Amino acid sequence: MATQNINEANAFPGLIDLVSERIGGKVLQASDDFFAEKENLLKTGRGIFIPDKYTERGKWMDGWESRRKRTSGNDWCIIKLGCAGIIKGIDVDTNHFLGNNPAYASIDATVLAEKKSVQNISSSTILWKEILPKSPLKPGAQNLFSVQSTERWTHLRLNIFPDGGVARFRVYGDVIPDYSQIKKNEILDLIAIENGGKAVGASDMFFSPMNNLIMPGRAKNMGDGWETRRRRGPGYDWVILKLGNAGKVNKIEVDTNHFKGNFPDMCSLEGCFAQNNIVDSLTQYDFQWKEILPKTKLKANARHFFQNELKDIGKISHVRLNIFPDGGVSRLRIFGTIEH
């Protein structure tokens, strides 16, 4: 499988971190985490360094770190993806690990049933497929790799050679839900990240990113939403989201949770069916968007539900949320049914 090392810091735009704790990613097992716990791998940020902090086992490190290996073999860690999907990029971040980083890493992938026990996951009966061959790692750096794989995966095994520490592990790709589990005419959130939804473009993301709109649960704070800068000229802000699967809208929710002095005055929602259109074409003025929710007043720090106000425009693949003139929205939910 062809794999290429890439150096750009922003190498994977528009992709989802499939192992993020926010969407259910979880570290299940590790061969050894003597110095620093395996769970640190999926935490937010790149990790911090506190010079004079020690534990009874040695230097405190914000990452996963195994002891120095005195036997043959290598260390490994098994991770469950928060959302199953196709993997396109990997970040093995050795931030702050300078004299104790692994020399190499490789990654294997597999597909396991949801109820597979943790004890069986590391057994020799599991069929793993290599998606990243043994590759050199730099100390104190984001080691970025592209992955040429079109298969859907649920679990990964990060192998490090022979031992050492990794601060953070990120896996970028597209969520691919198991639609066989969804019943006919079942109402679901068509743009939820776990259902394959994706934010594909926005007029402004100065304070916080657009993908926050479709994360699970309600926002934890004001930074856990989508917020634009204060508009000083004409116009309004907008965000375009692609549904996980084309569908028909039944109800929507616009949540301004935590936005109290900076919520939008009004909002509207439009939709279109453009299954194969690229993002750029959807932002052009010559593309025909149809109104689903007319311009409507919003309140601060509140959940707004709309159903009777919605116009039936049939099957759609994308929605555009317009906010007037600017501000912050924590979550957007588009409830409806999948239309094949």
SULFEN-V18218 format. One record per residue. N is the residue number from 0. SS is DSSP state (h for helix, s for strand, l for the rest). PSI is psi in whole degrees, -180 to 180 (none if undefined). NEAR is the number of other ideal C-beta (glycine too) atoms within 10 Angstrom. Layout:
# SULFEN-V18218
N & SS & PSI & NEAR
N & SS & PSI & NEAR
This chain:
# SULFEN-V18218
0 & l & 124 & 11
1 & l & 132 & 8
2 & s & 141 & 17
3 & s & 130 & 9
4 & s & 134 & 12
5 & s & 150 & 12
6 & l & -11 & 10
7 & l & 133 & 9
8 & l & -31 & 8
9 & l & 61 & 6
10 & l & -17 & 17
11 & l & 56 & 19
12 & l & 144 & 8
13 & l & -1 & 13
14 & l & 159 & 20
15 & s & 141 & 24
16 & s & 102 & 22
17 & l & -16 & 28
18 & l & 10 & 28
19 & l & 138 & 19
20 & h & -28 & 15
21 & h & -30 & 17
22 & h & 14 & 19
23 & l & 8 & 14
24 & l & 145 & 21
25 & s & 135 & 15
26 & s & 124 & 21
27 & s & -45 & 16
28 & s & 156 & 16
29 & s & 150 & 21
30 & l & -31 & 17
31 & l & 134 & 15
32 & l & 51 & 21
33 & l & -46 & 14
34 & l & -36 & 21
35 & s & 136 & 25
36 & l & 141 & 16
37 & h & -29 & 23
38 & h & -22 & 13
39 & h & -24 & 20
40 & h & -36 & 26
41 & h & 5 & 22
42 & l & 163 & 15
43 & l & 164 & 9
44 & l & -173 & 10
45 & l & 1 & 16
46 & l & 152 & 21
47 & l & 165 & 12
48 & l & 126 & 16
49 & l & 106 & 11
50 & l & -43 & 7
51 & l & 20 & 6
52 & l & 124 & 11
53 & s & 157 & 10
54 & s & 180 & 10
55 & l & -14 & 4
56 & l & -10 & 11
57 & s & -156 & 12
58 & s & 131 & 16
59 & l & 129 & 15
60 & l & 141 & 23
61 & l & 76 & 22
62 & l & -163 & 29
63 & s & 123 & 28
64 & s & 125 & 29
65 & l & 164 & 25
66 & l & 170 & 14
67 & l & 123 & 10
68 & l & 126 & 16
69 & l & 11 & 7
70 & l & 177 & 5
71 & l & 166 & 6
72 & l & -166 & 11
73 & l & 165 & 19
74 & s & 158 & 23
75 & s & 163 & 20
76 & s & 133 & 22
77 & s & 132 & 23
78 & s & 135 & 23
79 & s & 128 & 21
80 & s & 141 & 24
81 & s & -38 & 23
82 & s & 128 & 24
83 & s & 147 & 20
84 & s & -176 & 22
85 & s & 127 & 16
86 & s & 130 & 26
87 & s & -20 & 20
88 & s & 149 & 18
89 & s & 141 & 26
90 & s & 110 & 18
91 & s & 99 & 28
92 & s & 118 & 22
93 & l & 28 & 26
94 & l & 129 & 21
95 & l & -7 & 19
96 & l & 102 & 25
97 & l & -46 & 12
98 & l & 8 & 8
99 & l & 22 & 19
100 & s & 156 & 25
101 & l & 153 & 25
102 & l & -34 & 14
103 & s & 164 & 16
104 & s & 153 & 26
105 & s & 163 & 19
106 & s & 133 & 26
107 & s & 154 & 19
108 & s & 156 & 21
109 & s & 170 & 16
110 & l & 121 & 12
111 & l & 150 & 17
112 & l & 151 & 7
113 & l & -35 & 9
114 & l & 13 & 5
115 & l & 131 & 15
116 & l & 150 & 9
117 & h & -36 & 11
118 & h & -34 & 9
119 & h & -15 & 10
120 & h & -34 & 16
121 & l & 8 & 14
122 & l & 161 & 8
123 & l & -8 & 5
124 & l & -13 & 5
125 & l & 132 & 15
126 & l & 108 & 9
127 & l & 145 & 14
128 & s & 130 & 13
129 & s & 125 & 15
130 & s & -15 & 22
131 & s & 113 & 23
132 & s & 167 & 13
133 & s & 117 & 13
134 & s & 143 & 16
135 & s & 145 & 11
136 & l & 142 & 19
137 & l & 146 & 12
138 & l & 148 & 17
139 & l & 40 & 14
140 & l & 157 & 16
141 & s & 111 & 18
142 & s & 105 & 21
143 & s & 136 & 21
144 & s & 138 & 19
145 & s & 150 & 18
146 & s & 122 & 21
147 & l & 77 & 11
148 & l & 138 & 19
149 & l & 8 & 7
150 & l & 155 & 13
151 & s & 131 & 18
152 & s & 156 & 23
153 & s & -26 & 18
154 & s & 150 & 21
155 & s & 154 & 25
156 & s & 114 & 21
157 & s & 117 & 26
158 & s & 131 & 21
159 & s & 145 & 27
160 & s & 125 & 19
161 & l & -24 & 16
162 & l & -173 & 22
163 & l & -158 & 27
164 & s & 140 & 27
165 & s & 129 & 29
166 & l & -52 & 28
167 & s & 154 & 22
168 & s & 124 & 25
169 & s & 143 & 21
170 & s & 111 & 30
171 & s & 136 & 22
172 & s & -161 & 24
173 & s & 134 & 17
174 & s & 131 & 23
175 & l & 96 & 16
176 & l & 162 & 20
177 & l & 90 & 10
178 & h & -11 & 12
179 & h & -18 & 5
180 & h & -6 & 8
181 & l & 128 & 14
182 & l & 155 & 8
183 & l & 135 & 7
184 & l & 16 & 8
185 & l & 135 & 10
186 & l & 127 & 13
187 & s & 167 & 21
188 & s & 107 & 22
189 & l & -20 & 30
190 & l & 5 & 26
191 & l & 142 & 23
192 & h & -36 & 25
193 & h & -16 & 18
194 & h & 13 & 21
195 & l & 5 & 20
196 & l & 156 & 26
197 & s & 135 & 21
198 & s & 127 & 23
199 & s & -12 & 18
200 & s & 149 & 18
201 & s & 153 & 20
202 & l & -28 & 17
203 & l & 139 & 16
204 & l & 42 & 18
205 & l & -44 & 10
206 & l & -30 & 16
207 & s & 152 & 18
208 & l & 156 & 13
209 & h & -29 & 24
210 & h & -19 & 22
211 & h & -28 & 22
212 & h & -29 & 25
213 & h & 16 & 25
214 & l & 158 & 19
215 & l & 152 & 14
216 & l & -178 & 8
217 & l & 158 & 13
218 & l & 143 & 22
219 & l & -30 & 13
220 & l & -176 & 9
221 & l & -26 & 18
222 & l & -10 & 14
223 & l & 39 & 18
224 & l & -165 & 28
225 & s & 120 & 28
226 & s & 132 & 27
227 & l & 165 & 25
228 & l & 170 & 12
229 & l & 123 & 10
230 & l & 127 & 16
231 & l & 3 & 7
232 & l & -171 & 5
233 & l & 169 & 6
234 & l & -165 & 10
235 & l & 168 & 18
236 & s & 158 & 25
237 & s & 161 & 20
238 & s & 139 & 23
239 & s & 133 & 21
240 & s & 139 & 23
241 & s & 130 & 22
242 & s & 150 & 27
243 & s & -33 & 25
244 & s & 142 & 19
245 & s & 142 & 19
246 & s & -175 & 23
247 & s & 130 & 16
248 & s & 134 & 25
249 & s & -38 & 15
250 & s & 151 & 15
251 & s & 156 & 25
252 & s & 131 & 15
253 & s & 113 & 25
254 & s & 121 & 21
255 & l & 29 & 25
256 & l & 129 & 21
257 & l & -13 & 20
258 & l & 104 & 23
259 & l & -44 & 13
260 & l & 10 & 9
261 & l & 23 & 16
262 & s & 156 & 24
263 & l & 148 & 24
264 & l & -40 & 13
265 & s & 167 & 15
266 & s & 163 & 27
267 & s & 163 & 17
268 & s & 135 & 24
269 & s & 160 & 20
270 & s & 163 & 25
271 & s & 162 & 18
272 & l & 110 & 16
273 & l & 61 & 17
274 & l & -38 & 13
275 & l & 6 & 6
276 & l & 143 & 15
277 & l & 163 & 9
278 & h & -45 & 13
279 & h & -38 & 9
280 & h & -27 & 11
281 & h & -22 & 18
282 & l & -8 & 15
283 & l & 150 & 8
284 & l & -21 & 6
285 & l & -2 & 5
286 & l & 138 & 13
287 & l & 108 & 9
288 & l & 142 & 20
289 & s & 138 & 13
290 & s & 129 & 14
291 & s & -49 & 22
292 & s & 121 & 21
293 & s & 168 & 13
294 & s & 121 & 13
295 & s & 141 & 14
296 & s & 146 & 10
297 & l & 158 & 19
298 & l & 161 & 12
299 & l & 141 & 14
300 & l & 50 & 14
301 & l & 156 & 13
302 & s & 127 & 14
303 & s & 122 & 16
304 & s & 135 & 12
305 & s & 132 & 17
306 & l & -59 & 11
307 & l & -25 & 5
308 & l & -13 & 12
309 & l & 143 & 18
310 & l & 139 & 13
311 & l & 108 & 9
312 & l & 13 & 16
313 & l & -157 & 11
314 & l & 135 & 17
315 & s & 158 & 24
316 & s & -20 & 20
317 & s & 152 & 24
318 & s & 153 & 24
319 & s & 117 & 20
320 & s & 122 & 27
321 & s & 133 & 19
322 & s & 140 & 27
323 & s & 124 & 19
324 & l & -20 & 16
325 & l & -170 & 21
326 & l & -156 & 26
327 & s & 140 & 25
328 & s & 132 & 27
329 & l & -42 & 27
330 & s & 148 & 23
331 & s & 129 & 26
332 & s & 131 & 19
333 & s & 99 & 26
334 & s & 135 & 18
335 & s & -166 & 22
336 & s & 148 & 18
337 & s & 133 & 20
338 & l & 112 & 15
339 & l & none & 8
